[in-house]
């Protein structure tokens, strides 16, 4: 006799994981959430009276090989936070506020404690962003993943008034590019970073450049959310567009919102790169072009702001504790 458990799938472990996370997930529920965890679908009732012409904005993403760092270090309580914030930023730059989030967790052997830690990260970020975690999927696939490894994906849905959509169409020559600092690599460039750093260091090493922080700690710094900063600038009409700096770096991501007749001109000496980026470049002798195309280099968000509104924009961001700085300007192509 051969059972499902003999084939590598433990249904009881799955049920235990759900039991552990139900209360955590419920803490994220907002007034629009209907039902509870465990249904075949997640239900969310839109408050139609709050919008004139609502547009739903959605995005789906993962966290790449940052997962391998989490597994190597044995810390799983922040990687879910990374994923939620990444997804929030992707719709926030369009002017949207997040409504709800759904996750996908896949692994070779299900460990309820790891699932719980990951979901705690999801919940923490969802609550901070005013976003409900309304469902997900946990899959155990022993022939697909190595022992101890897992994968994550997340889907987010947000909302914005049609007239308030931000698509970069208002960007003009002369606009300034304001950079908001990143907390680290965020969720991009980890294949290169891991190859360079783990060929030389172990996760617990403290290279002098990191000022006492371990390599593992530096690599696991949480991908931050820019929702509050974006919404504050939009509330006063201070921004023509935003770029979330992910894979492709500053130039590649800013190019996505700049009209064809224009270009983004960056002043690469306008800010000091955080030590982690210097450590990667120096340790691996990584070419400058690769650094610029792979990493955010310390700038996680670019806000495109009219020159005449610079002082007000910097004041608004400063009040939020955001040390923004000019990283370039928009020019004719």
N, C-alpha and C positions, 0 to 999 in steps of 0.2 A: 504494500500500500504506500502510495506517495501523496503527501499533502502539499498544500500551498506553501506551508512553512518550510518543507523539505526543498522546495524550489527557490527559497530565499526570500519569500514575502511573509511578513509577520503581521497579520491583521490585528492581533491584540496590541501590538506596539503602536499601530496606527490609531487605534481607539484610545490608547493611553495618551498619545500626543494631542488628540482632539480634546480630551478631558482636561489636559494641562492648559490649553490655550483659550478655552472658551471664555473664561472670565477676563483674560487679558484683552481679547478682541472686543468684548462688550464695552470695555472702558472707552473705546474710540467712537462709539455710536453717537451720531448727531441726530437732531430731530427728524431728518428726512429718512432715516433708516427704518425699514419695516421688516418684521420677522427676526430670526435669530440665526446663528451659525449652524450649518448642517443641512440647510435646504438645497435643492438642486440649483438654485440661482440666488443671487443677492438682490434685494429689493430696495429701491431708493425713490421716494416720492419728491418730485421737484416742486418747490413753492412757486407756482406760476405767477402769483401776485407780486413777487419780488422783482420780476423781469418784464420788460416790454417785448424784446426780440432776443430771447436767449439763444446762444450758440454753445453747443457742447464741444469741448476740446479734449482730445484723448491722446495718450502716449503709452508706449510699452518699451521696457528696457530690462537690462540685467546689470550686473556689477563686474562682469569680466573675470579675469584671473585674480582679482583681489580676494576671491574666495579661497584661493590656494594659500594666501597669506594667513587668512583667518584660521584655516585648518592647521597650518604649520605652527602658528602661535597658540592654537587651542582656545581662541576667543571668538565667540559667535554672537555676542549680544549687541554688536554695532553694525554688522553687515546688512541687517534688515533696514536699519536707519539710513544707511548709505543709499539703498535702493529707493526707498520712499522719497528722500530728498532729491535724488537725481530726477525722478519722474515728476515731482512737484515743480522743479525748476524748468523742466522742458515745456510745461504748459503755462507756467507763470510768465515766461518771457513773451507769451502770446496775449497776455493780459488776463488770463483766466485764474480763477480761484478754484482749488481742488474741492471736489465733492466726495468722491470715494475711491478706494484703492482695493485691488485684488492681487493676490500673490500666487506664485507657483513654486513649490519646493520639491525637488527631485533628488533622490539619493540611492545608493546601492543597498545599504542596510540602515533602516530607520532607527534613529536614536531619539526617543522622546525628549530627553533633556536638551539636545541640540535644537530640535524643532522649537521647543519652548523659548530658548535663548534668542533664536532668530526672530520669532514672532514678537518677543518683547521689544526688539529693536524696531520692528514694523510699527507696533502700537505707540511707542514713544514718539516717533517721528510723525505719525498720523495725528496724534493729539496736539503736537506743537504746531502743525500746519492746518488744524481745523478740518481734518479729513477723516472720514470713517473707513475703517477696514471691514468690508462687508462680506468677504468670502475669499476662498482660495482653493488650492489643490495640493495635496501631499502625495507624491508618487514614490513607491519603492521599486527600483529596477536593478536587481543585483547583477545582471549581465552587462549593464551599460556604464556603471560608475565603479571606480576603484573603491576599496574599503576606506571608509572615513571621509570620502568626498561627497559633495552635494552641489547642486546648481540652483540658482534663483532667477526668477523673472517676475516683473511686476507690471500691472496695467493700472493706469490712473485715468479718471474722468473728471474734468472740471467744467466751469461755466463762465461765460462772459457775455455782456451785452454786445450785440452785433456791431453797434456803432463804436464800441470800445476795443475792438480787436486791434492788436498790435502786430503789424506785419512788415514794418520797415519802410513802407511806401512814403512816409513823411520825411525820411532822412534826406538831408541836403548837404551840399558842399559847405564846409566850414563848421559843421557840427563836431563837437568834441567827443572823444571816446573816454569815458570814465571807467576805470577798473575798480572792481571790488575784490578784496583779497580772498583767496582760497584758503582752506585749512591744510591742504597738502595735495596729494595727487588726485584726490576725489575718487573717481572710479575709472580712470583711464591711464593707459601706459604701463600697466602692471606686468605685462609680458616682458617688456624691455627692462623695467626696474628690477624685477625678480632675477632676471638673467644676470644683470650687472652686479647687484648687491649680494645675492646669495651664492655667487661664485667666489666672493671675497669674505663675506660675513655670515654669522649665524644670527637668528632673529633676536637673540638676547645681547648681541654686541652693542657697545655704545661708542661709535666713532666720534672723534673729537669735534667734528663739524656739527654734530647733532646736539651738542651741549648737554649731555647726560641722558638724552632720550635714546631708547633702544631702536634698532632698525625696525623691529616688529611694530613697536608703538608708533613710529613715524609713518610707516606704511598703512597702518590701520586707522589713522586719523579720519574722523567721520566727514563724509561729503556733506557740506552744509547746505541749508536751504536759504534762498534769497527772496523768498516770497514777500516778507515784510518790506524789504527795501524796494522791491519792484512796485508793490502796491502803493507805497508812500510817494514815490516819484510820479506814478500815474495819477494819483489823487489830485495833484497840483498841476498836471499837464506839463511835466518837466522833461519827459523823455520821448524821443521819436522811435526808439527801438531798443531791443535787448538781445544779447547773444549769450547763451549758456555755453561756457568753454569746456567742451568734452573732447572726444577723439577728433583729431585734426587741428587742435591747438587754437591759438588766438586768431590767426589769419583765416584758417579754414572755416571756423564757426561764425566769425563775424561776416565773412563773405556771403553767408546764407541769407542775411537780412539787408545787405547793401544793394540798392538799385544798380542795374547794369551800367549806367552812365557814370557811376562813382566808384571809389575804392577806399578802403581803410588803410591809412598810413600810420604804422606804429612806431613809436619811439622806444626801442628796446632797452634803452638806458634810463628810462623814466622811473623805474622802481628797482628795488633790490630783490633778487630772487631768494626765496627761503632756502635754508641750508640743505634740505633734502635734495633739491634739484641740483645744487652744486655738487653734492656727494655723488649722485648718479653720474653726472657728466664727467667728473674728475676720475672716479673709480673705473668707469667703463670707457673712458676716452671717447665719449659719444659726440659725434659732430653737432655743431650748433644747429644746422638745418634739421636734424632729427629731433633735437630737443624742442625746437619751436613747433614742429608738426605733431609731436607725440604728447607733450605735456601742457598743462595750463600755465606753468612757470610762475605760479603764485597769484594769478588773476583768474578767478572762477566765474566772473560775470562781467560783461561789458555793457554799459548803458550809454546809448547815443543821445547826447544832450546838446541843445542849441547853445552856442557860445554865450549869448546874452543871459542864459538861465544857469550858467555854471555856478555862480555864487549861491543861489537859492538851492540848487540841487545838492551841492556839497554841504550846505547847512542842514538840510533835511536828513541827509545820510549821516552827518555827524551827530545829530540828535538821537539817531538810532544806534550809535556806537560803531558806525561803518567808516573806517578810515579810507575813503575813496581817493583816487588819484588819477590825473590825466595820463593816459597811455598812448594817445595819438589823436588824430583827427580825420574827418572824412574829406576827401579831395576829389576833383574831377578825374575821371579815368584817362 
